[in-house]
Amino acid sequence: MDKLILYLIGSFFVIGAIDYITGNHLKLGGKFEEGIKTMGTLGLGMIGIISLVPIFTNFLSVVIIPICRVFHLDPSIVPAAFLAVDMGGYQMANKLALSEEMGAFSGIIIASTLGATISFSIPVALGMLSKEDEKYFSKGVLVGIITIPIGCLAAGLWQKININILVLNLVPIFFFSIILGAGLLKVPHVFIKVFNVFGKLIVSLSTVGLLLQGINVIFGVRLVSGLAPLSESTVIVVKIALVLGGAYPMLALINRIFKNIFEKIGEKFGINSSSVAGILGSLASNLLIFGTYKEMNPKGKVVCTAFGVSGAFVFGGQLGFVSGVAPEMIGAFIISKLTAGIISIVLAVWLYERESKEFSLKENGGISNEYQR
């Protein structure tokens, strides 16, 4: 399965490149170019933070490992729960893990779902959305986060991790997800402030790491020892961009062929065409959801957010990263993302409709009472 997906994306990479050279007649060359051009943005966000990973790992190992031993947990789940797979989560989880399989599970599966939500999706979305849309976003995040442990469990079973070890390490992830989702729903203003600060901290640290690498390359002065080699992060960035050069044309063609079918499915679920486009776009990046949030109907906003939390990036930058550092994990990665993402759509639709019915009943009850008086 892992190689099949890579070969499929590789085929579209070739088709997109040829179309780009010959004048973009298939409208896939532009998407190929778009994928390759992400190299600069990826480098700005990733090189610095990956460079600082060895320093953070040495610090965290002193604190985290003794605590995790007391509760018989793998230390790798801690950084993976807070950092995205392509923002240092994978490297830190691997260095702290007690076993290779748990390092891969935490660093790829947990970091690409929960870690990506905390360090990227929530802080970035809050900076893009209006105040009145935060209530829909909070509800969607709650649903999306609840489904993350389900997706992680599916991936762990695919990986054939011992069920006792898997469940034991997913228990804290489950409780943390519930607390996080409930907090965003009940006291959103508090959690929003926390996530804004955390997001700015991650960006600042990444910039500091990039600055240190730049000074070393340009002036030949190493201000801090222990930085990861520059080649390690730059190779990862290039690999991601190359995969996106194939993934973007593939998604564009799928959307073009099945557009009418997707819109009919959207109508059945009660979400508008902008919402359907948002879900499809989030397969590459959930930024496409938050960039078109105002064009979605309320139900679509909740559904798209739920999917954007747990199922986003499955054929985007994260897939590029996974294919570069651990291609054997592609199957588990896709299963975790799509399992959580599909369940989140169904759950979000059900909860939204249930809430709407309860609101309707209360309104009708109020009107009846008025007539009775």
Contacts in CASP RR format, 6 or more apart in sequence:
PFRMAT RR
TARGET T0000
AUTHOR 0000-0000-0000
METHOD contacts of the structure
MODEL  1
MDKLILYLIGSFFVIGAIDYITGNHLKLGGKFEEGIKTMGTLGLGMIGII
SLVPIFTNFLSVVIIPICRVFHLDPSIVPAAFLAVDMGGYQMANKLALSE
EMGAFSGIIIASTLGATISFSIPVALGMLSKEDEKYFSKGVLVGIITIPI
GCLAAGLWQKININILVLNLVPIFFFSIILGAGLLKVPHVFIKVFNVFGK
LIVSLSTVGLLLQGINVIFGVRLVSGLAPLSESTVIVVKIALVLGGAYPM
LALINRIFKNIFEKIGEKFGINSSSVAGILGSLASNLLIFGTYKEMNPKG
KVVCTAFGVSGAFVFGGQLGFVSGVAPEMIGAFIISKLTAGIISIVLAVW
LYERESKEFSLKENGGISNEYQR
1 330 0 8 1.000
1 331 0 8 1.000
1 334 0 8 1.000
2 327 0 8 1.000
2 328 0 8 1.000
2 329 0 8 1.000
2 330 0 8 1.000
2 331 0 8 1.000
3 327 0 8 1.000
5 319 0 8 1.000
5 330 0 8 1.000
5 331 0 8 1.000
5 334 0 8 1.000
6 323 0 8 1.000
6 327 0 8 1.000
6 330 0 8 1.000
8 250 0 8 1.000
9 243 0 8 1.000
9 246 0 8 1.000
9 247 0 8 1.000
9 250 0 8 1.000
9 315 0 8 1.000
9 319 0 8 1.000
10 246 0 8 1.000
12 28 0 8 1.000
12 245 0 8 1.000
12 246 0 8 1.000
12 247 0 8 1.000
12 249 0 8 1.000
12 250 0 8 1.000
12 253 0 8 1.000
13 32 0 8 1.000
13 242 0 8 1.000
13 243 0 8 1.000
13 245 0 8 1.000
13 246 0 8 1.000
13 249 0 8 1.000
15 26 0 8 1.000
15 28 0 8 1.000
15 249 0 8 1.000
16 26 0 8 1.000
16 28 0 8 1.000
16 29 0 8 1.000
16 30 0 8 1.000
16 31 0 8 1.000
16 32 0 8 1.000
16 245 0 8 1.000
16 246 0 8 1.000
16 249 0 8 1.000
17 29 0 8 1.000
17 32 0 8 1.000
19 25 0 8 1.000
19 26 0 8 1.000
19 27 0 8 1.000
19 28 0 8 1.000
19 29 0 8 1.000
19 30 0 8 1.000
19 32 0 8 1.000
19 249 0 8 1.000
20 28 0 8 1.000
20 29 0 8 1.000
20 30 0 8 1.000
20 32 0 8 1.000
20 33 0 8 1.000
23 29 0 8 1.000
24 30 0 8 1.000
27 252 0 8 1.000
27 256 0 8 1.000
28 249 0 8 1.000
28 252 0 8 1.000
28 253 0 8 1.000
29 249 0 8 1.000
30 249 0 8 1.000
31 245 0 8 1.000
31 246 0 8 1.000
31 248 0 8 1.000
31 249 0 8 1.000
31 251 0 8 1.000
31 252 0 8 1.000
32 245 0 8 1.000
32 246 0 8 1.000
32 248 0 8 1.000
32 249 0 8 1.000
34 244 0 8 1.000
34 245 0 8 1.000
34 248 0 8 1.000
35 241 0 8 1.000
35 244 0 8 1.000
35 245 0 8 1.000
35 246 0 8 1.000
35 247 0 8 1.000
35 248 0 8 1.000
36 241 0 8 1.000
36 242 0 8 1.000
36 244 0 8 1.000
36 245 0 8 1.000
37 241 0 8 1.000
38 240 0 8 1.000
38 241 0 8 1.000
38 244 0 8 1.000
38 317 0 8 1.000
39 237 0 8 1.000
39 238 0 8 1.000
39 241 0 8 1.000
40 237 0 8 1.000
42 86 0 8 1.000
42 237 0 8 1.000
42 240 0 8 1.000
42 241 0 8 1.000
42 317 0 8 1.000
43 210 0 8 1.000
43 233 0 8 1.000
43 234 0 8 1.000
43 237 0 8 1.000
44 206 0 8 1.000
44 210 0 8 1.000
45 87 0 8 1.000
45 203 0 8 1.000
45 206 0 8 1.000
45 210 0 8 1.000
46 86 0 8 1.000
46 87 0 8 1.000
46 88 0 8 1.000
46 206 0 8 1.000
46 233 0 8 1.000
46 236 0 8 1.000
46 237 0 8 1.000
47 206 0 8 1.000
47 209 0 8 1.000
47 210 0 8 1.000
47 213 0 8 1.000
47 230 0 8 1.000
47 233 0 8 1.000
47 234 0 8 1.000
47 237 0 8 1.000
48 205 0 8 1.000
48 206 0 8 1.000
48 207 0 8 1.000
48 208 0 8 1.000
48 209 0 8 1.000
48 210 0 8 1.000
48 212 0 8 1.000
48 213 0 8 1.000
48 233 0 8 1.000
49 83 0 8 1.000
49 87 0 8 1.000
49 88 0 8 1.000
49 202 0 8 1.000
49 205 0 8 1.000
49 206 0 8 1.000
49 209 0 8 1.000
50 87 0 8 1.000
50 88 0 8 1.000
50 91 0 8 1.000
50 228 0 8 1.000
50 232 0 8 1.000
50 233 0 8 1.000
50 236 0 8 1.000
51 209 0 8 1.000
51 210 0 8 1.000
51 212 0 8 1.000
51 213 0 8 1.000
51 227 0 8 1.000
51 228 0 8 1.000
51 230 0 8 1.000
51 233 0 8 1.000
52 205 0 8 1.000
52 206 0 8 1.000
52 208 0 8 1.000
52 209 0 8 1.000
52 227 0 8 1.000
52 228 0 8 1.000
53 88 0 8 1.000
53 89 0 8 1.000
53 91 0 8 1.000
53 92 0 8 1.000
53 95 0 8 1.000
53 228 0 8 1.000
54 95 0 8 1.000
54 226 0 8 1.000
54 227 0 8 1.000
54 228 0 8 1.000
55 224 0 8 1.000
55 226 0 8 1.000
55 227 0 8 1.000
56 79 0 8 1.000
56 92 0 8 1.000
57 79 0 8 1.000
57 91 0 8 1.000
57 92 0 8 1.000
57 95 0 8 1.000
57 96 0 8 1.000
60 75 0 8 1.000
60 78 0 8 1.000
60 79 0 8 1.000
60 92 0 8 1.000
60 96 0 8 1.000
61 75 0 8 1.000
61 95 0 8 1.000
61 96 0 8 1.000
64 75 0 8 1.000
64 78 0 8 1.000
64 96 0 8 1.000
65 75 0 8 1.000
65 96 0 8 1.000
68 74 0 8 1.000
68 75 0 8 1.000
68 77 0 8 1.000
68 78 0 8 1.000
71 172 0 8 1.000
72 168 0 8 1.000
73 168 0 8 1.000
73 169 0 8 1.000
73 172 0 8 1.000
74 97 0 8 1.000
74 98 0 8 1.000
74 99 0 8 1.000
74 102 0 8 1.000
74 103 0 8 1.000
74 106 0 8 1.000
74 165 0 8 1.000
74 169 0 8 1.000
75 96 0 8 1.000
75 97 0 8 1.000
75 98 0 8 1.000
76 92 0 8 1.000
76 93 0 8 1.000
76 94 0 8 1.000
76 96 0 8 1.000
76 97 0 8 1.000
76 98 0 8 1.000
76 102 0 8 1.000
76 103 0 8 1.000
76 105 0 8 1.000
76 106 0 8 1.000
76 107 0 8 1.000
77 93 0 8 1.000
77 106 0 8 1.000
77 110 0 8 1.000
77 169 0 8 1.000
77 172 0 8 1.000
77 173 0 8 1.000
78 96 0 8 1.000
79 88 0 8 1.000
79 89 0 8 1.000
79 92 0 8 1.000
79 93 0 8 1.000
79 96 0 8 1.000
79 106 0 8 1.000
79 111 0 8 1.000
80 89 0 8 1.000
80 90 0 8 1.000
80 92 0 8 1.000
80 93 0 8 1.000
80 106 0 8 1.000
80 107 0 8 1.000
80 110 0 8 1.000
80 111 0 8 1.000
80 114 0 8 1.000
80 115 0 8 1.000
81 110 0 8 1.000
81 111 0 8 1.000
81 114 0 8 1.000
81 115 0 8 1.000
81 118 0 8 1.000
81 173 0 8 1.000
81 176 0 8 1.000
82 115 0 8 1.000
82 118 0 8 1.000
82 119 0 8 1.000
83 89 0 8 1.000
83 92 0 8 1.000
83 111 0 8 1.000
83 115 0 8 1.000
83 118 0 8 1.000
83 119 0 8 1.000
83 202 0 8 1.000
84 111 0 8 1.000
84 112 0 8 1.000
84 115 0 8 1.000
84 116 0 8 1.000
84 119 0 8 1.000
84 120 0 8 1.000
84 318 0 8 1.000
85 107 0 8 1.000
85 108 0 8 1.000
85 111 0 8 1.000
85 112 0 8 1.000
85 115 0 8 1.000
85 116 0 8 1.000
85 318 0 8 1.000
85 321 0 8 1.000
85 322 0 8 1.000
86 236 0 8 1.000
86 240 0 8 1.000
86 317 0 8 1.000
86 318 0 8 1.000
86 321 0 8 1.000
87 116 0 8 1.000
87 119 0 8 1.000
87 120 0 8 1.000
87 202 0 8 1.000
87 206 0 8 1.000
88 111 0 8 1.000
89 107 0 8 1.000
89 111 0 8 1.000
89 115 0 8 1.000
90 107 0 8 1.000
90 108 0 8 1.000
90 111 0 8 1.000
90 321 0 8 1.000
90 325 0 8 1.000
90 326 0 8 1.000
91 228 0 8 1.000
92 107 0 8 1.000
93 103 0 8 1.000
93 106 0 8 1.000
93 107 0 8 1.000
93 110 0 8 1.000
93 111 0 8 1.000
94 103 0 8 1.000
94 104 0 8 1.000
94 107 0 8 1.000
96 103 0 8 1.000
97 103 0 8 1.000
97 106 0 8 1.000
101 159 0 8 1.000
101 161 0 8 1.000
102 161 0 8 1.000
102 165 0 8 1.000
102 169 0 8 1.000
104 159 0 8 1.000
104 326 0 8 1.000
104 328 0 8 1.000
104 329 0 8 1.000
105 152 0 8 1.000
105 155 0 8 1.000
105 156 0 8 1.000
105 159 0 8 1.000
105 161 0 8 1.000
105 166 0 8 1.000
105 332 0 8 1.000
106 169 0 8 1.000
108 322 0 8 1.000
108 326 0 8 1.000
108 329 0 8 1.000
108 332 0 8 1.000
108 333 0 8 1.000
109 151 0 8 1.000
109 152 0 8 1.000
109 155 0 8 1.000
109 156 0 8 1.000
109 329 0 8 1.000
109 332 0 8 1.000
109 333 0 8 1.000
109 336 0 8 1.000
110 152 0 8 1.000
110 173 0 8 1.000
112 313 0 8 1.000
112 318 0 8 1.000
112 322 0 8 1.000
112 333 0 8 1.000
112 336 0 8 1.000
112 337 0 8 1.000
113 148 0 8 1.000
113 151 0 8 1.000
113 152 0 8 1.000
113 310 0 8 1.000
113 311 0 8 1.000
113 336 0 8 1.000
113 337 0 8 1.000
113 340 0 8 1.000
114 145 0 8 1.000
114 148 0 8 1.000
114 152 0 8 1.000
114 173 0 8 1.000
114 176 0 8 1.000
114 177 0 8 1.000
116 312 0 8 1.000
116 313 0 8 1.000
116 318 0 8 1.000
117 141 0 8 1.000
117 145 0 8 1.000
117 148 0 8 1.000
117 309 0 8 1.000
117 310 0 8 1.000
118 180 0 8 1.000
118 195 0 8 1.000
118 198 0 8 1.000
119 198 0 8 1.000
119 199 0 8 1.000
119 202 0 8 1.000
121 286 0 8 1.000
121 308 0 8 1.000
121 309 0 8 1.000
121 312 0 8 1.000
122 141 0 8 1.000
122 184 0 8 1.000
122 195 0 8 1.000
123 195 0 8 1.000
123 196 0 8 1.000
123 198 0 8 1.000
123 199 0 8 1.000
123 200 0 8 1.000
123 202 0 8 1.000
124 287 0 8 1.000
124 290 0 8 1.000
125 137 0 8 1.000
125 286 0 8 1.000
125 290 0 8 1.000
125 305 0 8 1.000
126 134 0 8 1.000
126 137 0 8 1.000
126 192 0 8 1.000
126 195 0 8 1.000
126 196 0 8 1.000
127 196 0 8 1.000
128 287 0 8 1.000
128 290 0 8 1.000
128 291 0 8 1.000
128 293 0 8 1.000
129 137 0 8 1.000
129 290 0 8 1.000
129 293 0 8 1.000
130 293 0 8 1.000
130 294 0 8 1.000
133 293 0 8 1.000
133 294 0 8 1.000
133 301 0 8 1.000
134 188 0 8 1.000
134 192 0 8 1.000
135 188 0 8 1.000
136 298 0 8 1.000
136 301 0 8 1.000
136 302 0 8 1.000
136 305 0 8 1.000
137 293 0 8 1.000
137 301 0 8 1.000
137 305 0 8 1.000
138 181 0 8 1.000
138 184 0 8 1.000
138 185 0 8 1.000
138 188 0 8 1.000
139 185 0 8 1.000
139 302 0 8 1.000
139 305 0 8 1.000
139 348 0 8 1.000
139 351 0 8 1.000
139 352 0 8 1.000
140 301 0 8 1.000
140 302 0 8 1.000
140 303 0 8 1.000
140 305 0 8 1.000
140 306 0 8 1.000
140 309 0 8 1.000
140 344 0 8 1.000
140 348 0 8 1.000
141 181 0 8 1.000
141 184 0 8 1.000
141 305 0 8 1.000
141 306 0 8 1.000
141 309 0 8 1.000
142 181 0 8 1.000
142 182 0 8 1.000
142 184 0 8 1.000
142 185 0 8 1.000
143 302 0 8 1.000
143 305 0 8 1.000
143 306 0 8 1.000
143 309 0 8 1.000
143 344 0 8 1.000
143 347 0 8 1.000
143 348 0 8 1.000
143 351 0 8 1.000
144 305 0 8 1.000
144 306 0 8 1.000
144 307 0 8 1.000
144 308 0 8 1.000
144 309 0 8 1.000
144 310 0 8 1.000
144 340 0 8 1.000
144 341 0 8 1.000
144 344 0 8 1.000
144 347 0 8 1.000
144 348 0 8 1.000
145 177 0 8 1.000
145 178 0 8 1.000
145 180 0 8 1.000
145 181 0 8 1.000
145 309 0 8 1.000
145 310 0 8 1.000
146 177 0 8 1.000
146 178 0 8 1.000
146 181 0 8 1.000
146 344 0 8 1.000
146 347 0 8 1.000
147 306 0 8 1.000
147 310 0 8 1.000
147 339 0 8 1.000
147 340 0 8 1.000
147 341 0 8 1.000
147 343 0 8 1.000
147 344 0 8 1.000
147 347 0 8 1.000
148 173 0 8 1.000
148 177 0 8 1.000
148 309 0 8 1.000
148 310 0 8 1.000
148 340 0 8 1.000
149 170 0 8 1.000
149 173 0 8 1.000
149 174 0 8 1.000
149 177 0 8 1.000
150 339 0 8 1.000
150 340 0 8 1.000
150 343 0 8 1.000
151 310 0 8 1.000
151 335 0 8 1.000
151 336 0 8 1.000
151 337 0 8 1.000
151 339 0 8 1.000
151 340 0 8 1.000
151 343 0 8 1.000
152 170 0 8 1.000
152 173 0 8 1.000
152 336 0 8 1.000
152 340 0 8 1.000
153 166 0 8 1.000
153 167 0 8 1.000
153 170 0 8 1.000
154 335 0 8 1.000
154 336 0 8 1.000
154 339 0 8 1.000
154 340 0 8 1.000
155 332 0 8 1.000
155 333 0 8 1.000
155 335 0 8 1.000
155 336 0 8 1.000
155 339 0 8 1.000
156 166 0 8 1.000
156 332 0 8 1.000
156 336 0 8 1.000
157 163 0 8 1.000
157 166 0 8 1.000
158 331 0 8 1.000
158 332 0 8 1.000
158 335 0 8 1.000
159 329 0 8 1.000
159 332 0 8 1.000
180 191 0 8 1.000
183 190 0 8 1.000
183 191 0 8 1.000
184 191 0 8 1.000
184 192 0 8 1.000
209 227 0 8 1.000
212 223 0 8 1.000
212 224 0 8 1.000
212 227 0 8 1.000
213 227 0 8 1.000
213 230 0 8 1.000
215 221 0 8 1.000
215 223 0 8 1.000
216 222 0 8 1.000
216 223 0 8 1.000
216 227 0 8 1.000
216 230 0 8 1.000
217 230 0 8 1.000
236 321 0 8 1.000
236 324 0 8 1.000
236 325 0 8 1.000
239 320 0 8 1.000
239 321 0 8 1.000
239 323 0 8 1.000
239 324 0 8 1.000
240 317 0 8 1.000
240 320 0 8 1.000
240 321 0 8 1.000
240 324 0 8 1.000
243 316 0 8 1.000
243 317 0 8 1.000
243 319 0 8 1.000
243 320 0 8 1.000
243 323 0 8 1.000
243 324 0 8 1.000
244 284 0 8 1.000
244 316 0 8 1.000
244 317 0 8 1.000
244 320 0 8 1.000
247 284 0 8 1.000
247 315 0 8 1.000
247 316 0 8 1.000
247 317 0 8 1.000
247 319 0 8 1.000
247 320 0 8 1.000
248 284 0 8 1.000
250 315 0 8 1.000
251 280 0 8 1.000
251 281 0 8 1.000
251 283 0 8 1.000
251 284 0 8 1.000
251 315 0 8 1.000
254 280 0 8 1.000
255 262 0 8 1.000
255 277 0 8 1.000
255 280 0 8 1.000
255 281 0 8 1.000
262 276 0 8 1.000
262 280 0 8 1.000
263 273 0 8 1.000
263 276 0 8 1.000
265 276 0 8 1.000
266 272 0 8 1.000
266 273 0 8 1.000
266 275 0 8 1.000
266 276 0 8 1.000
269 299 0 8 1.000
269 303 0 8 1.000
269 345 0 8 1.000
269 349 0 8 1.000
270 297 0 8 1.000
270 299 0 8 1.000
270 300 0 8 1.000
270 349 0 8 1.000
271 296 0 8 1.000
271 297 0 8 1.000
271 299 0 8 1.000
271 300 0 8 1.000
271 303 0 8 1.000
271 304 0 8 1.000
272 295 0 8 1.000
272 296 0 8 1.000
272 297 0 8 1.000
272 300 0 8 1.000
274 292 0 8 1.000
274 295 0 8 1.000
274 296 0 8 1.000
275 296 0 8 1.000
275 297 0 8 1.000
275 299 0 8 1.000
275 300 0 8 1.000
275 301 0 8 1.000
275 303 0 8 1.000
275 304 0 8 1.000
277 288 0 8 1.000
277 292 0 8 1.000
278 288 0 8 1.000
278 289 0 8 1.000
278 292 0 8 1.000
278 296 0 8 1.000
278 304 0 8 1.000
279 289 0 8 1.000
279 303 0 8 1.000
279 304 0 8 1.000
279 307 0 8 1.000
279 308 0 8 1.000
279 345 0 8 1.000
281 288 0 8 1.000
281 289 0 8 1.000
282 288 0 8 1.000
282 289 0 8 1.000
282 304 0 8 1.000
282 307 0 8 1.000
282 308 0 8 1.000
282 311 0 8 1.000
282 312 0 8 1.000
282 313 0 8 1.000
283 311 0 8 1.000
283 312 0 8 1.000
283 313 0 8 1.000
283 314 0 8 1.000
283 315 0 8 1.000
283 316 0 8 1.000
284 313 0 8 1.000
284 315 0 8 1.000
284 316 0 8 1.000
284 317 0 8 1.000
285 312 0 8 1.000
285 313 0 8 1.000
285 316 0 8 1.000
285 317 0 8 1.000
286 308 0 8 1.000
286 309 0 8 1.000
286 312 0 8 1.000
286 313 0 8 1.000
289 304 0 8 1.000
289 305 0 8 1.000
289 307 0 8 1.000
289 308 0 8 1.000
289 312 0 8 1.000
293 301 0 8 1.000
293 304 0 8 1.000
296 304 0 8 1.000
298 352 0 8 1.000
299 349 0 8 1.000
299 352 0 8 1.000
302 348 0 8 1.000
302 351 0 8 1.000
302 352 0 8 1.000
303 345 0 8 1.000
303 348 0 8 1.000
303 349 0 8 1.000
303 352 0 8 1.000
305 348 0 8 1.000
306 341 0 8 1.000
306 344 0 8 1.000
306 345 0 8 1.000
306 347 0 8 1.000
306 348 0 8 1.000
307 341 0 8 1.000
307 344 0 8 1.000
307 345 0 8 1.000
307 348 0 8 1.000
308 341 0 8 1.000
308 344 0 8 1.000
309 344 0 8 1.000
310 337 0 8 1.000
310 340 0 8 1.000
310 341 0 8 1.000
310 343 0 8 1.000
310 344 0 8 1.000
311 337 0 8 1.000
311 338 0 8 1.000
311 340 0 8 1.000
311 341 0 8 1.000
311 344 0 8 1.000
312 337 0 8 1.000
313 319 0 8 1.000
313 337 0 8 1.000
314 333 0 8 1.000
314 334 0 8 1.000
314 337 0 8 1.000
314 338 0 8 1.000
318 333 0 8 1.000
318 337 0 8 1.000
319 330 0 8 1.000
319 333 0 8 1.000
319 334 0 8 1.000
322 329 0 8 1.000
322 330 0 8 1.000
322 333 0 8 1.000
323 330 0 8 1.000
END
